[in-house]
């Protein structure tokens, strides 16, 4: 037998606990909810597609939790890893979002 594919209850619990955005009181319920709602393998483990479905839904309903989880996993606001040195002109998302927006005059319909 090879390594198990997907995330089982233990791995998913450990991942969510590592992220820390859910708190510990509802962690067991959250894990069961994720496993019942999203795509799983034949063994009942969260598949890669299920994990991505979960995060797409989470990004739509709780974007702050997604950013919290990304930061807890070592990602910066520009989605680079904290342990990787970036060369080039990548700019943090916060800096990009603070730039003035282009304002165009209204189009005349005359």
Sine and cosine of phi, psi and omega as CSV:
sin_phi,cos_phi,sin_psi,cos_psi,sin_omega,cos_omega
0.00,0.00,0.70,-0.72,0.04,-1.00
-1.00,0.04,-0.07,-1.00,0.02,-1.00
-0.91,0.42,0.52,-0.86,0.00,-1.00
-0.92,0.39,0.63,-0.77,0.02,-1.00
-1.00,-0.09,0.66,-0.75,0.04,-1.00
1.00,0.03,-0.08,-1.00,-0.01,-1.00
-0.93,-0.37,0.86,-0.51,0.09,-1.00
-0.99,0.10,-0.10,-1.00,-0.02,-1.00
-0.84,0.54,-0.69,0.72,-0.04,-1.00
-0.91,0.41,-0.74,0.67,-0.03,-1.00
-0.91,0.42,-0.67,0.74,0.00,-1.00
-0.92,0.39,-0.66,0.75,0.06,-1.00
-0.88,0.48,-0.71,0.70,0.01,-1.00
-0.89,0.46,-0.66,0.75,0.01,-1.00
-0.89,0.45,-0.76,0.65,-0.02,-1.00
-0.91,0.42,-0.59,0.81,0.05,-1.00
-0.91,0.41,-0.65,0.76,0.05,-1.00
-0.87,0.49,-0.67,0.74,0.00,-1.00
-0.92,0.38,-0.60,0.80,0.10,-0.99
0.96,0.29,0.14,0.99,-0.07,-1.00
-0.99,0.11,-0.25,0.97,-0.09,-1.00
-0.99,-0.15,-0.29,0.96,-0.12,-0.99
0.98,0.20,0.20,-0.98,-0.07,-1.00
-1.00,-0.07,-0.27,0.96,-0.10,-1.00
-0.92,0.38,-0.59,0.81,-0.04,-1.00
-0.91,-0.41,0.33,0.94,-0.07,-1.00
-0.89,0.45,-0.73,0.68,-0.02,-1.00
-0.89,0.46,-0.68,0.73,0.04,-1.00
-0.90,0.44,-0.67,0.75,-0.01,-1.00
-0.89,0.46,-0.68,0.73,0.01,-1.00
-0.88,0.47,-0.74,0.67,0.01,-1.00
-0.89,0.45,-0.61,0.79,0.02,-1.00
-0.90,0.44,-0.70,0.72,0.02,-1.00
-0.89,0.46,-0.72,0.69,-0.03,-1.00
-0.92,0.40,-0.49,0.87,0.01,-1.00
-1.00,0.10,-0.42,0.91,-0.08,-1.00
-1.00,-0.05,-0.54,0.84,-0.16,-0.99
-0.94,-0.33,0.29,-0.96,-0.08,-1.00
-0.84,0.55,0.75,-0.67,0.02,-1.00
-0.80,-0.59,0.27,-0.96,0.08,-1.00
-0.98,0.22,0.08,-1.00,0.04,-1.00
-0.88,0.47,-0.38,0.92,0.01,-1.00
-1.00,0.02,0.04,1.00,0.03,-1.00
0.99,0.10,0.29,0.96,0.02,-1.00
-1.00,-0.09,0.57,-0.82,0.01,-1.00
-0.89,0.45,0.85,-0.53,-0.01,-1.00
-0.98,0.18,0.16,-0.99,0.05,-1.00
-0.88,0.48,-0.67,0.75,0.04,-1.00
-0.88,0.47,-0.65,0.76,0.03,-1.00
-0.90,0.44,-0.66,0.75,0.03,-1.00
-0.88,0.48,-0.70,0.71,0.01,-1.00
-0.92,0.38,-0.61,0.79,0.08,-1.00
-0.88,0.48,-0.71,0.71,0.02,-1.00
-0.85,0.53,-0.74,0.68,-0.03,-1.00
-0.94,0.35,-0.54,0.84,0.09,-1.00
-0.89,0.46,-0.72,0.69,0.04,-1.00
-0.89,0.45,-0.69,0.72,0.00,-1.00
-0.89,0.46,-0.63,0.77,0.01,-1.00
-0.90,0.44,-0.54,0.84,0.00,-1.00
-0.98,0.22,-0.57,0.82,-0.10,-0.99
-0.98,-0.19,-0.51,0.86,-0.07,-1.00
-0.61,-0.79,0.92,0.40,-0.08,-1.00
-0.86,0.51,-0.52,0.85,0.02,-1.00
-0.89,0.45,-0.57,0.82,0.04,-1.00
-0.92,0.40,-0.61,0.79,0.03,-1.00
-0.89,0.45,-0.72,0.70,0.03,-1.00
-0.90,0.44,-0.64,0.77,0.04,-1.00
-0.86,0.50,-0.71,0.70,0.00,-1.00
-0.91,0.42,-0.64,0.77,0.04,-1.00
-0.89,0.45,-0.70,0.72,0.03,-1.00
-0.90,0.45,-0.65,0.76,0.01,-1.00
-0.91,0.42,-0.41,0.91,0.01,-1.00
-1.00,-0.06,0.15,0.99,0.11,-0.99
1.00,-0.07,0.19,0.98,0.01,-1.00
-1.00,-0.05,0.55,-0.84,0.08,-1.00
-1.00,0.00,0.05,-1.00,0.02,-1.00
-0.90,0.43,-0.41,0.91,0.04,-1.00
-1.00,-0.02,0.21,0.98,0.04,-1.00
0.91,0.41,0.36,0.93,0.18,-0.98
-1.00,-0.04,0.43,-0.90,0.01,-1.00
-0.98,0.19,0.56,-0.83,0.00,-1.00
-0.91,0.41,-0.40,0.92,-0.03,-1.00
-1.00,-0.09,0.10,0.99,-0.01,-1.00
-0.92,-0.40,0.79,-0.61,0.04,-1.00
-0.99,0.13,0.81,-0.58,-0.01,-1.00
-1.00,-0.09,0.70,-0.71,0.12,-0.99
-0.90,-0.44,0.65,-0.76,0.00,-1.00
0.85,-0.53,-0.37,-0.93,-0.15,-0.99
-0.93,-0.36,0.44,0.90,0.04,-1.00
-0.90,0.44,0.70,-0.71,-0.02,-1.00
-0.89,-0.46,0.60,-0.80,0.04,-1.00
-0.87,0.49,0.56,-0.83,-0.01,-1.00
-0.85,0.52,-0.62,0.78,0.02,-1.00
-0.85,0.53,-0.67,0.74,-0.01,-1.00
-0.92,0.40,-0.66,0.75,0.01,-1.00
-0.90,0.43,-0.68,0.74,-0.06,-1.00
-0.93,0.36,-0.36,0.93,-0.01,-1.00
-1.00,0.06,-0.11,0.99,0.02,-1.00
-0.92,0.40,0.52,-0.85,0.07,-1.00
-0.90,0.43,0.58,-0.81,0.00,-1.00
-1.00,-0.02,0.55,-0.84,0.03,-1.00
-0.95,0.32,0.79,-0.62,0.01,-1.00
-0.90,-0.43,0.90,-0.44,-0.01,-1.00
-0.99,-0.12,0.55,-0.83,0.05,-1.00
-0.94,0.35,0.43,-0.90,0.02,-1.00
-0.90,0.43,0.49,-0.87,0.03,-1.00
-0.99,0.14,0.76,-0.65,0.03,-1.00
-0.99,0.16,0.72,-0.69,-0.02,-1.00
-0.98,-0.18,0.37,0.93,-0.05,-1.00
-0.98,0.22,0.00,0.00,0.00,0.00
